[in-house]
Amino acid sequence: MPQPLLSAIQYHTFPRPLPLWRGGALASVTLANETWGALSPNRDNVVLLLHALTGDSHAADPHEPDNPKAAWWNPLIGPGRAFDTDRYFVICSNVIGGCQGTTGPASTDPETGKPYALNFPVITVQDMVRAQREMLTGLGIRRLAAVAGGSIGGMQALEWAVRYPADVDAALLFGATERIGPQAIGFNAIGRSAIMLDPAWCDGRYEPGHGPDTGLQIARMVGMLTYQSSQGQWLRFGREPASRPASASPLGEKFDIEGYLEYQGRSLARRFDANSYLYLTRAMDLYDVADGWESEGAALERIRARTLHVGMSTDWLYPPEQVRALAQKLDALGKDAVYTELTSVHGHDAFLKEWPDMERIVGEYLDTPRVTLHAKETRRPAPTPAQAT
């Protein structure tokens, strides 16, 4: 059994303002991070993990290493696991714009002494990556053995490979594409509207503990539906009556799916800042890998890292065909791009639930030497000479 990992949250404060992708700069920036494993003498064994929308730096839990609910990628991190801490120095930071120890809208604006609220600048995936790079530089780390993340974390992994091509050996993207489409943007817009229409939002200037909890809960309920699949919902909830506490309804008893969504909404409202939700979903909307380059092709041409693209078979938020298409674009450019599909009923959330498959996919990929497999599935064996003819 893997031994518990020693780790604690750390805070890295930048010595200078952080320039922002859309102009301007943040005068004071702190990033919260956690690490697992040991840094090699050459500092060349670093794996950077990038969390999804409402995640944080707590990717592994040293106190409950075998509890998949204790940290968001807990089963994958540790001695002998996919992200092997006997081999790698694993680090995860909370993204800029977040609310789990990293500078965001709830942080104090040094010019006013009050929370930034909507005075916080619009931030982008590019800003998240720039901040991570600044943090690693401050820690004396210049190169990554791998960068990995799902959803908006996967977008960051892609941006790392484009923005800093000489500094990334491998990029692992789970349920992530080079840009999201109108459907995903539309669902994000619904969530933001729910927050901003809550009277307690107060144009973003709410007091701590008195924010737009109802609006944030509704945003989370909508989001949770997009992360799942119809098949998974039938299997888990069907049309069963609510099995956990749900709000009273004048329209009769509630279904299990309703109680679940209310629970998820309440849970997020207790731990997450509503303004951060606005900013981070907008950053997801705004991301386009071609932004700042002459074309998408020019951006992708910069990539030197080998890349793994994992689609979720029932994901309708980031459809697997779109994930595959990105791998094929890189393949056409002669890049070392591999596509594989995770078969699951869990929709977009599969990369946070299908632990045996995730362990195998990540472990096999990191153990595979650099070879140009060109968008073939990682589990598909190469043809023998007889098969090739």
C-alpha positions as MATLAB code, in Angstrom:
seq = 'MPQPLLSAIQYHTFPRPLPLWRGGALASVTLANETWGALSPNRDNVVLLLHALTGDSHAADPHEPDNPKAAWWNPLIGPGRAFDTDRYFVICSNVIGGCQGTTGPASTDPETGKPYALNFPVITVQDMVRAQREMLTGLGIRRLAAVAGGSIGGMQALEWAVRYPADVDAALLFGATERIGPQAIGFNAIGRSAIMLDPAWCDGRYEPGHGPDTGLQIARMVGMLTYQSSQGQWLRFGREPASRPASASPLGEKFDIEGYLEYQGRSLARRFDANSYLYLTRAMDLYDVADGWESEGAALERIRARTLHVGMSTDWLYPPEQVRALAQKLDALGKDAVYTELTSVHGHDAFLKEWPDMERIVGEYLDTPRVTLHAKETRRPAPTPAQAT';
ca = [
       0.000    0.000    0.000;
       1.399    3.456   -0.879;
       2.622    5.372    2.131;
       1.014    8.735    2.971;
       2.703   11.640    1.220;
       4.008   14.615    3.132;
       2.628   17.811    1.712;
       1.220   21.125    2.840;
      -0.234   24.099    1.069;
       2.361   26.737    0.237;
       2.023   30.287   -1.004;
       4.263   31.847   -3.619;
       4.093   35.644   -3.849;
       5.516   37.197   -6.979;
       8.258   39.799   -6.552;
       6.888   41.929   -9.383;
       3.542   42.675  -11.118;
       2.144   40.006  -13.417;
       1.574   41.254  -17.000;
      -1.825   40.186  -18.331;
      -2.677   38.809  -21.759;
      -5.376   41.388  -22.472;
      -3.295   44.296  -21.204;
      -2.382   45.782  -17.876;
      -0.921   43.952  -14.921;
      -1.761   42.676  -11.457;
       0.385   44.480   -8.928;
       0.309   41.794   -6.258;
      -0.083   38.086   -6.979;
       0.065   35.028   -4.732;
      -0.398   31.462   -5.953;
      -1.272   28.637   -3.587;
       0.342   25.297   -4.408;
       0.946   21.835   -3.032;
       3.719   19.390   -3.908;
       4.335   15.652   -3.567;
       7.540   13.710   -4.079;
      11.114   14.977   -4.259;
      12.738   17.350   -6.731;
      15.655   15.711   -8.534;
      19.135   17.305   -8.352;
      18.764   18.430  -11.968;
      15.206   19.667  -11.328;
      14.038   17.767  -14.399;
      11.400   15.443  -12.918;
       8.584   17.954  -12.433;
       4.967   17.162  -13.308;
       2.561   20.116  -13.164;
      -1.093   19.231  -12.572;
      -3.837   21.678  -13.596;
      -7.257   21.522  -11.986;
     -10.687   21.935  -13.552;
     -13.130   24.820  -13.067;
     -13.915   24.665   -9.338;
     -10.896   22.633   -8.275;
      -7.854   23.748   -6.323;
      -4.283   22.791   -5.493;
      -5.348   19.788   -3.400;
      -4.824   17.083   -6.013;
      -3.660   14.457   -3.498;
      -4.328   14.019    0.196;
      -1.478   12.855    2.468;
      -3.877   11.792    5.202;
      -6.310    9.735    3.099;
      -4.281    8.445    0.139;
      -6.836    5.787   -0.787;
      -9.944    7.952   -0.542;
     -10.944    9.131   -4.044;
     -13.074   11.915   -2.542;
     -10.303   13.377   -0.383;
      -8.586   15.101   -3.324;
      -9.499   15.429   -6.977;
      -6.816   13.114   -8.489;
      -5.976   11.276   -5.263;
      -5.921    7.717   -6.713;
      -3.438    8.732   -9.404;
      -0.756   10.363   -7.239;
       1.696    8.549   -4.979;
       4.463    5.933   -4.891;
       3.958    3.453   -7.719;
       0.858    5.204   -9.022;
       0.347    6.861  -12.414;
       1.995   10.074  -11.257;
       4.684    8.165   -9.390;
       6.075   10.287   -6.572;
       9.094    7.969   -6.306;
       9.919    9.206   -9.783;
       8.304   12.631  -10.157;
       8.050   15.842   -8.207;
       4.349   16.616   -8.600;
       3.061   20.146   -8.112;
      -0.430   21.635   -8.404;
      -1.398   25.276   -7.970;
      -4.734   27.002   -7.643;
      -5.329   29.149  -10.749;
      -5.162   32.918  -10.751;
      -8.692   34.276  -10.447;
      -9.541   31.459   -8.056;
     -10.479   31.575   -4.396;
      -8.488   28.834   -2.684;
      -5.443   30.825   -1.594;
      -4.617   32.372   -4.969;
      -5.205   35.990   -5.926;
      -8.710   36.495   -7.300;
     -11.746   38.780   -7.095;
     -12.115   38.176   -3.344;
      -8.512   39.226   -2.691;
      -7.661   42.668   -1.333;
      -6.962   45.320   -3.945;
      -3.792   47.072   -2.692;
      -5.030   50.383   -4.115;
      -8.304   50.429   -2.175;
      -7.792   48.054    0.724;
     -11.070   46.367   -0.221;
     -11.809   43.179   -2.204;
     -11.275   43.586   -5.936;
     -14.760   42.285   -6.787;
     -15.428   43.369  -10.396;
     -12.379   45.646  -10.355;
     -10.392   42.465  -10.793;
      -9.174   42.384  -14.421;
     -10.538   39.900  -16.937;
      -8.151   36.984  -16.816;
      -7.442   34.333  -19.433;
      -6.039   30.827  -19.680;
      -2.888   32.523  -20.960;
      -2.669   34.475  -17.685;
      -3.100   31.289  -15.674;
      -0.194   29.693  -17.531;
       1.970   32.811  -17.246;
       1.372   32.859  -13.491;
       2.258   29.156  -13.195;
       5.446   29.771  -15.158;
       6.381   32.664  -12.853;
       5.744   30.480   -9.804;
       7.906   27.650  -11.121;
      10.675   30.055  -12.068;
      10.606   31.377   -8.513;
      11.044   27.794   -7.319;
      14.040   27.324   -9.608;
      12.169   25.071  -12.042;
      12.589   25.733  -15.750;
      11.422   22.526  -17.412;
       8.465   20.164  -17.044;
       8.622   16.430  -17.590;
       4.852   16.638  -18.063;
       1.914   18.948  -17.656;
      -1.531   17.422  -17.245;
      -5.100   18.529  -16.677;
      -8.730   18.060  -17.602;
     -11.333   20.474  -18.955;
     -10.011   24.024  -18.457;
      -6.959   22.346  -16.926;
      -6.418   20.575  -20.241;
      -6.678   23.916  -22.040;
      -3.907   25.178  -19.783;
      -1.809   22.110  -20.608;
      -2.250   22.875  -24.318;
      -1.324   26.522  -23.757;
       1.809   25.467  -21.899;
       2.893   23.394  -24.902;
       2.221   26.299  -27.285;
       3.514   29.164  -25.150;
       6.653   27.503  -23.777;
       7.517   24.806  -26.326;
      11.126   24.329  -25.185;
      10.100   23.759  -21.585;
       7.528   20.936  -21.811;
       8.338   17.303  -22.584;
       4.762   15.963  -22.534;
       1.267   17.438  -22.284;
      -1.701   15.301  -21.213;
      -5.143   16.721  -22.034;
      -8.329   15.116  -20.710;
     -11.649   16.229  -22.162;
     -10.112   19.424  -23.531;
     -10.052   21.165  -26.884;
      -8.391   24.188  -28.463;
     -11.568   26.234  -27.888;
     -15.091   25.572  -26.662;
     -18.187   25.877  -28.818;
     -21.388   27.897  -28.497;
     -23.195   25.233  -26.469;
     -20.588   25.253  -23.701;
     -20.393   29.061  -23.808;
     -24.178   29.190  -23.536;
     -24.279   26.989  -20.433;
     -21.575   29.142  -18.837;
     -23.658   32.219  -19.638;
     -26.698   30.698  -17.906;
     -24.616   30.054  -14.796;
     -23.247   33.591  -14.747;
     -26.736   35.033  -15.245;
     -28.043   33.045  -12.284;
     -25.343   34.566  -10.094;
     -25.687   38.129  -11.339;
     -29.494   38.089  -11.085;
     -29.345   37.050   -7.444;
     -30.141   40.225   -5.425;
     -27.368   39.291   -2.996;
     -24.767   39.661   -5.759;
     -24.857   43.483   -5.329;
     -22.888   44.114   -8.544;
     -20.161   41.877   -7.151;
     -19.652   43.916   -3.964;
     -21.146   41.451   -1.489;
     -19.753   40.931    1.997;
     -17.958   37.653    2.801;
     -20.518   35.103    3.892;
     -23.384   37.109    2.419;
     -22.937   36.479   -1.283;
     -25.296   35.252   -4.002;
     -25.475   31.683   -2.728;
     -28.762   30.944   -4.486;
     -27.416   32.088   -7.832;
     -24.179   30.144   -7.383;
     -26.131   27.034   -6.403;
     -28.201   27.265   -9.588;
     -25.044   27.797  -11.656;
     -23.561   24.678  -10.112;
     -26.729   22.673  -10.742;
     -26.611   23.577  -14.420;
     -22.900   22.821  -14.581;
     -23.270   19.425  -12.947;
     -25.778   18.375  -15.589;
     -23.336   19.278  -18.366;
     -20.587   17.168  -16.785;
     -22.716   14.009  -16.858;
     -24.335   11.869  -19.512;
     -27.923   10.766  -20.019;
     -26.882    7.124  -19.629;
     -25.113    7.827  -16.364;
     -28.075    9.728  -14.954;
     -30.460    6.877  -15.720;
     -28.129    4.400  -14.047;
     -27.500    6.526  -10.980;
     -30.799    8.325  -10.445;
     -33.475    7.029  -12.781;
     -36.817    8.389  -11.619;
     -36.277    7.442   -7.987;
     -37.506    9.735   -5.191;
     -35.001   12.037   -3.486;
     -32.621   10.051   -1.270;
     -30.999   13.063    0.405;
     -32.414   16.255    1.926;
     -34.036   18.509   -0.670;
     -35.843   21.814   -0.383;
     -39.594   21.670    0.064;
     -41.682   21.871   -3.076;
     -45.326   22.964   -3.428;
     -45.475   20.741   -6.505;
     -45.138   17.359   -4.880;
     -42.262   15.084   -3.979;
     -38.845   15.574   -5.569;
     -36.786   13.133   -7.624;
     -33.359   11.851   -6.683;
     -31.635   13.923   -9.372;
     -33.162   17.063   -7.832;
     -31.878   16.288   -4.359;
     -28.432   15.518   -5.785;
     -28.224   18.781   -7.717;
     -29.339   20.797   -4.698;
     -26.689   19.077   -2.586;
     -23.986   19.881   -5.140;
     -25.143   23.492   -5.322;
     -25.059   23.954   -1.562;
     -21.638   22.292   -1.322;
     -20.090   24.636   -3.892;
     -21.635   27.739   -2.319;
     -19.949   26.848    0.979;
     -16.453   26.639   -0.509;
     -16.332   28.815   -3.622;
     -16.531   32.521   -4.383;
     -19.276   33.531   -6.819;
     -17.154   36.197   -8.500;
     -14.399   33.640   -9.106;
     -17.009   31.477  -10.834;
     -17.828   34.404  -13.141;
     -14.198   35.068  -13.992;
     -13.103   31.469  -14.476;
     -16.022   30.483  -16.702;
     -15.341   33.581  -18.798;
     -11.689   32.599  -19.109;
     -12.875   29.237  -20.414;
     -15.114   30.951  -22.959;
     -12.372   33.291  -24.164;
      -9.686   30.701  -24.729;
      -8.672   30.085  -28.326;
      -5.307   28.492  -29.020;
      -4.899   30.767  -32.065;
      -5.194   33.922  -29.961;
      -1.960   35.909  -30.275;
      -0.624   33.941  -33.256;
      -1.075   34.352  -36.995;
      -3.350   31.323  -37.181;
      -4.319   28.156  -35.372;
      -1.788   26.278  -37.472;
       0.960   28.697  -36.490;
       0.112   28.182  -32.819;
       0.031   24.381  -33.028;
       3.214   24.317  -35.112;
       5.080   25.689  -32.097;
       4.444   22.547  -30.040;
       7.465   20.325  -29.443;
       6.028   18.248  -26.618;
       4.450   14.894  -27.247;
       0.763   15.208  -26.474;
      -1.894   12.814  -25.201;
      -5.515   13.662  -25.969;
      -8.123   11.694  -24.004;
     -11.755   11.934  -25.084;
     -14.654   10.745  -22.922;
     -17.047    8.563  -24.905;
     -20.226   10.163  -23.472;
     -18.926   13.722  -23.065;
     -21.241   16.182  -24.791;
     -19.590   19.278  -23.284;
     -16.218   18.519  -24.898;
     -17.298   15.874  -27.438;
     -14.721   13.138  -28.081;
     -14.772   13.825  -31.808;
     -13.533   17.352  -31.111;
     -10.804   16.063  -28.806;
      -9.797   13.588  -31.517;
      -9.823   16.324  -34.153;
      -7.212   18.318  -32.224;
      -4.931   15.277  -32.075;
      -5.427   14.790  -35.803;
      -4.505   18.413  -36.518;
      -1.263   17.932  -34.630;
      -0.687   14.628  -36.378;
      -1.046   16.380  -39.742;
       1.650   18.839  -38.637;
       3.997   15.940  -37.887;
       3.679   16.230  -34.131;
       3.823   13.331  -31.687;
       0.097   13.342  -30.868;
      -1.787   10.376  -29.433;
      -5.555   10.063  -29.065;
      -7.332    7.557  -26.854;
     -10.930    7.335  -25.762;
     -12.089    6.565  -22.246;
     -15.279    4.525  -22.441;
     -17.530    5.620  -19.612;
     -21.111    6.504  -18.707;
     -19.839    9.440  -16.624;
     -19.652   12.010  -19.422;
     -17.183   14.887  -19.037;
     -16.512   13.857  -15.425;
     -15.026   10.501  -16.435;
     -11.463   11.749  -15.919;
     -12.398   12.305  -12.256;
     -14.107    8.934  -11.748;
     -12.755    6.124  -13.922;
      -9.737    5.397  -11.764;
      -8.465    2.042  -13.147;
      -8.669    3.318  -16.731;
      -7.096    6.651  -15.825;
      -4.290    4.875  -13.949;
      -3.596    2.708  -16.971;
      -3.815    5.475  -19.571;
      -1.584    7.902  -17.674;
       0.844    5.262  -16.469;
       1.306    3.683  -19.894;
       1.745    7.040  -21.571;
       4.339    8.368  -19.151;
       6.230    5.078  -19.400;
       6.261    5.173  -23.204;
       9.370    6.645  -24.825;
       8.882    9.480  -27.281;
       7.611    7.896  -30.482;
       5.422    9.296  -33.184;
       2.209    7.321  -32.828;
       0.283    9.989  -34.714;
      -3.197   10.057  -33.210;
      -3.472    6.286  -32.811;
      -5.123    4.974  -29.675;
      -2.504    4.283  -27.028;
      -3.839    0.779  -26.406;
      -3.832   -0.248  -30.064;
      -0.734   -2.334  -30.919;
       1.334   -1.400  -33.947;
       0.685   -3.639  -36.988;
       3.113   -6.446  -37.726;
       4.799   -6.464  -41.169;
       2.325   -9.130  -42.301;
      -0.627   -7.030  -41.167;
       0.841   -3.941  -42.810;
       0.848   -5.653  -46.204;
];
